[in-house]
């Protein structure tokens, strides 16, 4: 299927909330989680802030368009909420709920932006070490605003040589560690090179999107670059299928054979502006490379041996060995350009050697919109009271047997055979109506979602909590 997407939603007329990239209005239990990702819904009244600064995150051939996080106008020091007694971060928004990881993100405060590093988790029973070399940060235009370091070394943040900094963080079980460098607005390119990552399962970048926070896993063996977007450049998604018609995608990674990758039309119901179509891609004039994450992150990739179009799809054939998969690879990535300023990225699961390494990474279900107080009153307009969900992951999500509930115990059971393709959404409406792929109806004669605050919970078929979102009193 396809790579992570930006979440975008527009509320209907009369909705009590609208989405913005920046203000995540969060209560004490407002984290949305599925697997290792979190998501946050905004209640800001502005949805069109043209001044918002986005960034291009690059690792070799892999590129993502990422956006800063922010929280209720707080500066980065307030947001990070460093706890001296606990020698640990304690953000009001829990961005460390995922398993042991080393994270980076840009935080936008009331004056200027910061590059934030946050390692470990309060829920993990072991510590770790992260040593990163950073270049491109200007000491004349910025400084470390947060120095969260429980190690008794005073100069961890001071080892600068010709504009480079190498910082070593260490933390104990149930702790976090990190820091925030204020002053990345004017930075041309910041390069972050991992030297040591011990006790963490992933190195990832968090991106604040309209309605949710997306996570992008990076190769732990290669440097990553971050630079402000000029506004002309963009990174879109591609709906790809590796070994079309074959499920699961099992192959010998060292065989002298070919792998076929198909670029398909965007999934039905997805926002077309976020995707490339097969006709957008021209392998004859722009390179389209394929391979494992680590291989592409090193600015390497297999080039297509040949390509052809059929039934509206674009098929590309690559030499299997040239894609450099190993037995622990979980995904194959396809990246390329459609013009001078637009890149695209797609991925699908692979099983080299027959090993399934993507079992623990689930599609990501997020809340992207809700209307809890429809204009004209709840009781009179029950079909206009709704919660909107989106599959923000890379593969089709089957939510048969899932239960959606509120804090008072109202429960809706998902119908059999209901699936969400990547990037697609559906709305659960309180009133009665005819089911379709975009709208489901609870069939109630009373309102469910409290206007002054409630909690949206989703349980899977085993009654495990996979998503939770609490919206506060407005």
SESEGU-862956 format. One record per residue (C-alpha): residue in one letter; x, z, y. Coordinates in nm, 3 decimals. Example, Ala and Ser with C-alpha at 12.3 -4.5 7.8 and 13.67 -1.06 7.14 Angstrom:
2
 res       x       z       y
   a   1.230   0.780  -0.450
   s   1.367   0.714  -0.106
***
This chain:
474
 res       x       z       y
   x   0.000   0.000   0.000
   x   0.119   0.059   0.351
   x   0.328   0.286   0.570
   x   0.217   0.572   0.793
   x  -0.006   0.484   1.080
   x  -0.082   0.608   1.428
   x  -0.422   0.778   1.441
   x  -0.648   0.640   1.712
   x  -1.010   0.716   1.781
   x  -1.263   0.670   2.058
   x  -1.555   0.909   2.086
   x  -1.912   0.790   2.125
   x  -2.094   0.832   2.451
   x  -2.215   1.187   2.473
   x  -1.947   1.330   2.249
   x  -1.830   1.677   2.342
   x  -1.465   1.594   2.282
   x  -1.229   1.304   2.335
   x  -0.880   1.239   2.213
   x  -0.550   1.234   2.397
   x  -0.194   1.203   2.277
   x  -0.084   1.524   2.439
   x  -0.305   1.830   2.459
   x  -0.360   1.986   2.117
   x  -0.618   2.257   2.183
   x  -0.564   2.483   1.887
   x  -0.706   2.814   1.779
   x  -0.537   3.061   1.549
   x  -0.625   2.872   1.228
   x  -0.638   2.520   1.358
   x  -0.380   2.352   1.139
   x  -0.499   2.053   0.939
   x  -0.288   2.009   0.630
   x  -0.264   1.779   0.333
   x   0.057   1.798   0.136
   x   0.341   1.831   0.386
   x   0.164   1.706   0.696
   x  -0.034   1.871   0.971
   x  -0.282   1.730   1.220
   x  -0.428   1.850   1.545
   x  -0.739   1.739   1.734
   x  -0.741   1.727   2.111
   x  -1.015   1.838   2.342
   x  -0.858   1.690   2.652
   x  -1.091   1.490   2.871
   x  -0.842   1.209   2.925
   x  -0.782   0.938   2.672
   x  -0.600   0.680   2.881
   x  -0.274   0.823   3.010
   x  -0.067   0.516   3.081
   x   0.230   0.729   3.188
   x   0.287   0.875   2.843
   x   0.643   0.818   2.723
   x   0.683   0.698   2.366
   x   1.010   0.659   2.177
   x   1.154   0.427   1.917
   x   1.301   0.614   1.621
   x   1.542   0.398   1.422
   x   1.734   0.452   1.102
   x   1.907   0.131   1.003
   x   1.636  -0.131   0.959
   x   1.360   0.132   0.954
   x   1.176   0.188   1.283
   x   0.889   0.406   1.397
   x   0.716   0.436   1.731
   x   0.686   0.810   1.796
   x   0.526   1.024   2.064
   x   0.603   1.372   2.198
   x   0.412   1.683   2.106
   x   0.280   1.919   2.371
   x   0.064   2.228   2.385
   x  -0.158   2.345   2.673
   x   0.099   2.278   2.944
   x   0.357   2.513   2.799
   x   0.728   2.452   2.839
   x   0.937   2.415   2.526
   x   1.060   2.774   2.533
   x   0.706   2.906   2.542
   x   0.598   2.668   2.267
   x   0.894   2.747   2.042
   x   0.819   3.119   2.088
   x   1.158   3.248   1.974
   x   1.126   3.594   1.822
   x   1.448   3.787   1.882
   x   1.361   4.069   1.645
   x   1.279   3.830   1.364
   x   1.554   3.580   1.451
   x   1.301   3.307   1.394
   x   1.073   3.059   1.568
   x   0.707   3.146   1.589
   x   0.521   2.853   1.748
   x   0.154   2.910   1.815
   x   0.106   2.575   1.643
   x   0.239   2.599   1.288
   x   0.469   2.300   1.254
   x   0.666   2.470   0.974
   x   0.386   2.501   0.718
   x   0.528   2.221   0.504
   x   0.778   2.316   0.232
   x   1.145   2.365   0.314
   x   1.237   2.090   0.558
   x   1.459   2.012   0.853
   x   1.246   1.875   1.137
   x   1.296   1.705   1.469
   x   1.047   1.612   1.740
   x   1.027   1.547   2.111
   x   0.835   1.811   2.305
   x   0.693   1.723   2.646
   x   0.663   2.015   2.884
   x   0.525   2.033   3.238
   x   0.864   1.917   3.374
   x   1.071   1.702   3.140
   x   1.100   1.658   2.767
   x   1.314   1.825   2.502
   x   1.455   1.727   2.164
   x   1.362   2.005   1.924
   x   1.527   2.098   1.594
   x   1.341   2.333   1.361
   x   1.462   2.414   1.009
   x   1.318   2.612   0.720
   x   0.981   2.779   0.681
   x   0.844   3.130   0.682
   x   0.672   3.053   0.352
   x   0.989   2.957   0.158
   x   1.169   3.214  -0.057
   x   1.521   3.088   0.013
   x   1.739   3.009   0.313
   x   1.950   2.709   0.400
   x   2.206   2.541   0.622
   x   2.174   2.243   0.855
   x   2.472   2.094   1.038
   x   2.394   1.800   1.266
   x   2.617   1.598   1.496
   x   2.439   1.480   1.809
   x   2.563   1.229   2.065
   x   2.399   1.084   2.373
   x   2.274   1.410   2.526
   x   2.399   1.462   2.880
   x   2.526   1.809   2.969
   x   2.514   1.710   3.337
   x   2.142   1.631   3.318
   x   2.025   1.877   3.053
   x   2.100   2.192   2.856
   x   1.994   2.395   2.555
   x   1.669   2.563   2.656
   x   1.628   2.734   2.318
   x   1.919   2.870   2.114
   x   1.756   3.008   1.803
   x   2.050   3.107   1.586
   x   2.060   3.429   1.382
   x   2.421   3.368   1.280
   x   2.657   3.589   1.480
   x   2.845   3.297   1.634
   x   2.812   3.250   2.007
   x   2.942   2.897   2.043
   x   2.734   2.703   1.788
   x   2.569   2.517   2.075
   x   2.889   2.473   2.275
   x   3.116   2.262   2.054
   x   3.093   1.953   2.275
   x   3.355   1.683   2.265
   x   3.317   1.375   2.484
   x   2.939   1.400   2.490
   x   2.907   1.493   2.123
   x   2.773   1.820   1.987
   x   2.791   1.952   1.633
   x   2.556   2.242   1.575
   x   2.534   2.447   1.256
   x   2.220   2.644   1.181
   x   2.181   2.892   0.896
   x   1.872   3.090   0.803
   x   1.756   3.338   0.541
   x   1.454   3.340   0.310
   x   1.127   3.342   0.501
   x   1.302   3.253   0.828
   x   1.348   2.946   1.046
   x   1.630   2.832   1.271
   x   1.679   2.565   1.533
   x   1.700   2.490   1.902
   x   1.571   2.268   2.182
   x   1.774   2.055   2.423
   x   1.590   2.000   2.749
   x   1.662   1.673   2.927
   x   1.603   1.371   2.704
   x   1.390   1.175   2.951
   x   1.686   0.984   3.093
   x   1.885   0.958   2.770
   x   1.949   0.598   2.670
   x   2.008   0.655   2.299
   x   2.046   0.984   2.114
   x   2.218   0.962   1.776
   x   2.171   1.239   1.520
   x   2.397   1.241   1.214
   x   2.330   1.484   0.928
   x   2.651   1.650   0.810
   x   2.502   1.925   0.593
   x   2.144   1.976   0.476
   x   2.120   2.252   0.218
   x   1.811   2.441   0.112
   x   1.575   2.176   0.250
   x   1.370   1.920   0.062
   x   1.340   1.665   0.341
   x   1.466   1.560   0.684
   x   1.171   1.444   0.887
   x   1.055   1.355   1.235
   x   0.721   1.474   1.374
   x   0.524   1.248   1.605
   x   0.231   1.356   1.821
   x  -0.043   1.099   1.788
   x  -0.399   1.083   1.921
   x  -0.577   1.335   1.703
   x  -0.300   1.426   1.464
   x   0.067   1.482   1.403
   x   0.234   1.231   1.171
   x   0.550   1.303   0.973
   x   0.816   1.044   0.893
   x   1.072   1.121   0.624
   x   1.427   1.005   0.698
   x   1.717   0.935   0.467
   x   1.938   1.245   0.456
   x   2.248   1.028   0.414
   x   2.231   0.818   0.730
   x   2.221   0.878   1.107
   x   1.905   0.829   1.308
   x   1.871   0.702   1.666
   x   1.608   0.790   1.923
   x   1.555   0.609   2.252
   x   1.273   0.583   2.505
   x   1.046   0.286   2.459
   x   1.039   0.035   2.742
   x   0.669  -0.020   2.687
   x   0.731  -0.372   2.558
   x   0.846  -0.277   2.211
   x   0.613  -0.170   1.934
   x   0.619  -0.098   1.561
   x   0.319  -0.205   1.356
   x   0.213  -0.149   0.998
   x   0.205  -0.404   0.718
   x  -0.034  -0.382   0.425
   x   0.199  -0.464   0.137
   x   0.176  -0.464  -0.241
   x   0.487  -0.464  -0.458
   x   0.445  -0.648  -0.787
   x   0.091  -0.760  -0.697
   x  -0.146  -0.727  -0.986
   x   0.077  -0.476  -1.164
   x  -0.010  -0.107  -1.167
   x   0.200   0.100  -1.197
   x   0.495  -0.082  -1.043
   x   0.746  -0.026  -1.323
   x   1.068  -0.227  -1.348
   x   1.433  -0.209  -1.445
   x   1.620  -0.159  -1.114
   x   1.939  -0.314  -1.257
   x   1.782  -0.619  -1.422
   x   1.863  -0.975  -1.320
   x   1.505  -1.046  -1.226
   x   1.284  -1.090  -0.922
   x   1.041  -0.858  -0.747
   x   0.748  -1.009  -0.560
   x   0.609  -0.841  -0.248
   x   0.277  -0.951  -0.099
   x   0.177  -0.902   0.264
   x  -0.201  -0.880   0.280
   x  -0.458  -0.863   0.556
   x  -0.509  -0.520   0.715
   x  -0.746  -0.295   0.518
   x  -1.113  -0.338   0.602
   x  -1.210  -0.094   0.874
   x  -0.855  -0.034   0.999
   x  -0.764  -0.079   1.366
   x  -0.631  -0.438   1.373
   x  -0.408  -0.365   1.673
   x  -0.196  -0.134   1.457
   x  -0.129  -0.394   1.187
   x   0.036  -0.729   1.133
   x  -0.143  -1.005   0.946
   x   0.024  -1.237   0.692
   x   0.009  -1.520   0.944
   x   0.201  -1.310   1.199
   x   0.506  -1.299   0.973
   x   0.741  -1.598   0.975
   x   1.030  -1.544   0.729
   x   1.178  -1.878   0.830
   x   1.257  -1.759   1.182
   x   1.269  -1.378   1.155
   x   1.430  -1.174   0.880
   x   1.208  -0.979   0.642
   x   1.417  -0.738   0.435
   x   1.319  -0.525   0.139
   x   1.465  -0.231  -0.049
   x   1.486   0.142  -0.102
   x   1.470   0.383   0.190
   x   1.837   0.483   0.170
   x   1.948   0.120   0.149
   x   1.746   0.008   0.451
   x   1.846   0.321   0.644
   x   2.207   0.205   0.611
   x   2.126  -0.126   0.786
   x   2.116  -0.306   0.453
   x   1.838  -0.489   0.275
   x   1.758  -0.771   0.036
   x   1.661  -1.106   0.186
   x   1.384  -1.315   0.028
   x   1.498  -1.587  -0.212
   x   1.178  -1.779  -0.145
   x   0.830  -1.727  -0.004
   x   0.492  -1.897  -0.018
   x   0.138  -1.847   0.109
   x  -0.172  -1.832  -0.108
   x  -0.530  -1.720  -0.045
   x  -0.436  -1.591   0.299
   x  -0.153  -1.371   0.168
   x   0.222  -1.410   0.214
   x   0.431  -1.369  -0.102
   x   0.807  -1.300  -0.085
   x   1.042  -1.289  -0.382
   x   1.356  -1.072  -0.389
   x   1.634  -1.016  -0.640
   x   1.568  -0.677  -0.798
   x   1.931  -0.565  -0.794
   x   1.969  -0.663  -0.429
   x   1.703  -0.409  -0.325
   x   1.923  -0.120  -0.448
   x   1.664   0.103  -0.611
   x   1.779   0.402  -0.813
   x   1.591   0.598  -1.076
   x   1.483   0.856  -0.818
   x   1.338   0.604  -0.571
   x   0.972   0.664  -0.491
   x   0.895   0.384  -0.245
   x   0.992   0.030  -0.162
   x   1.001  -0.065   0.206
   x   0.948  -0.402   0.369
   x   1.057  -0.437   0.734
   x   1.089  -0.725   0.973
   x   1.000  -0.870   1.314
   x   0.722  -1.092   1.438
   x   0.886  -1.160   1.773
   x   1.136  -1.025   2.022
   x   0.957  -0.696   2.079
   x   0.745  -0.627   1.770
   x   0.869  -0.487   1.441
   x   0.661  -0.410   1.137
   x   0.702  -0.174   0.847
   x   0.521  -0.144   0.515
   x   0.575   0.044   0.193
   x   0.434   0.081  -0.157
   x   0.515   0.308  -0.447
   x   0.767   0.199  -0.711
   x   0.858   0.335  -1.052
   x   1.213   0.217  -1.130
   x   1.295   0.284  -1.491
   x   0.934   0.390  -1.542
   x   0.986   0.715  -1.348
   x   0.710   0.821  -1.108
   x   0.876   1.003  -0.818
   x   0.582   0.996  -0.577
   x   0.352   1.232  -0.767
   x   0.383   1.515  -0.517
   x   0.327   1.304  -0.205
   x  -0.044   1.265  -0.149
   x  -0.232   1.041   0.092
   x  -0.295   1.219   0.421
   x  -0.651   1.302   0.522
   x  -0.699   1.400   0.887
   x  -0.981   1.468   1.132
   x  -0.972   1.216   1.415
   x  -1.296   1.281   1.601
   x  -1.603   1.503   1.608
   x  -1.928   1.531   1.805
   x  -2.071   1.879   1.758
   x  -2.298   1.885   2.064
   x  -2.466   1.544   2.097
   x  -2.632   1.459   2.424
   x  -2.998   1.552   2.418
   x  -2.956   1.847   2.183
   x  -2.841   1.897   1.824
   x  -3.181   1.931   1.656
   x  -3.316   1.613   1.815
   x  -3.010   1.402   1.735
   x  -2.875   1.517   1.399
   x  -2.742   1.173   1.308
   x  -2.525   1.186   1.621
   x  -2.366   1.514   1.513
   x  -2.067   1.418   1.301
   x  -1.708   1.478   1.195
   x  -1.483   1.175   1.152
   x  -1.207   1.162   0.888
   x  -0.922   0.914   0.842
   x  -0.676   0.830   0.564
   x  -0.349   0.841   0.758
   x  -0.139   0.798   0.445
   x   0.012   0.501   0.265
   x  -0.216   0.457  -0.033
   x  -0.584   0.450  -0.114
   x  -0.738   0.798  -0.128
   x  -1.010   0.869  -0.382
   x  -1.208   1.167  -0.253
   x  -1.468   1.169  -0.527
   x  -1.558   1.531  -0.602
   x  -1.426   1.664  -0.272
   x  -1.632   1.921  -0.080
   x  -1.663   1.939   0.298
   x  -1.780   2.272   0.436
   x  -1.810   2.476   0.754
   x  -1.736   2.842   0.821
   x  -2.093   2.950   0.739
   x  -2.095   2.798   0.392
   x  -2.279   2.470   0.441
   x  -2.137   2.228   0.182
   x  -2.141   1.850   0.143
   x  -2.025   1.699  -0.187
   x  -1.862   1.358  -0.165
   x  -2.037   1.085  -0.367
   x  -1.879   0.931  -0.676
   x  -1.647   0.638  -0.621
   x  -1.588   0.700  -0.251
   x  -1.238   0.584  -0.151
   x  -1.050   0.539   0.177
   x  -0.791   0.266   0.223
   x  -0.491   0.343   0.445
   x  -0.587   0.353   0.811
   x  -0.963   0.359   0.748
   x  -1.217   0.619   0.858
   x  -1.564   0.748   0.783
   x  -1.805   0.978   0.964
   x  -2.006   1.253   0.798
   x  -2.331   1.273   0.995
   x  -2.555   1.579   0.972
   x  -2.890   1.398   0.968
   x  -3.042   1.147   0.726
   x  -2.955   0.782   0.684
   x  -2.831   0.513   0.447
   x  -2.480   0.558   0.303
   x  -2.223   0.289   0.371
   x  -1.842   0.271   0.379
   x  -1.832   0.392   0.740
   x  -2.102   0.661   0.745
   x  -2.223   0.930   0.508
   x  -2.530   1.148   0.577
   x  -2.575   1.515   0.495
   x  -2.956   1.482   0.504
   x  -3.014   1.816   0.676
   x  -3.287   1.908   0.922
   x  -3.072   2.158   1.110
   x  -2.739   2.139   1.291
   x  -2.424   2.244   1.102
   x  -2.130   2.248   1.340
   x  -2.142   2.530   1.593
   x  -2.102   2.413   1.950
   x  -1.884   2.709   2.049
   x  -1.636   2.684   1.762
   x  -1.628   2.627   1.387
   x  -1.396   2.531   1.101
   x  -1.394   2.206   0.906
   x  -1.261   2.260   0.553
   x  -1.208   2.006   0.275
   x  -1.158   2.113  -0.087
   x  -1.050   1.880  -0.366
   x  -1.212   1.851  -0.708
   x  -1.018   2.160  -0.821
   x  -1.137   2.365  -0.521
   x  -0.789   2.354  -0.368
   x  -0.782   2.350   0.013
   x  -0.644   2.016   0.133
   x  -0.752   2.014   0.497
   x  -0.857   2.274   0.753
   x  -0.937   2.226   1.118
   x  -1.075   2.487   1.358
   x  -1.198   2.376   1.698
   x  -1.211   2.647   1.964
   x  -1.483   2.756   2.201
   x  -1.490   2.497   2.478
***
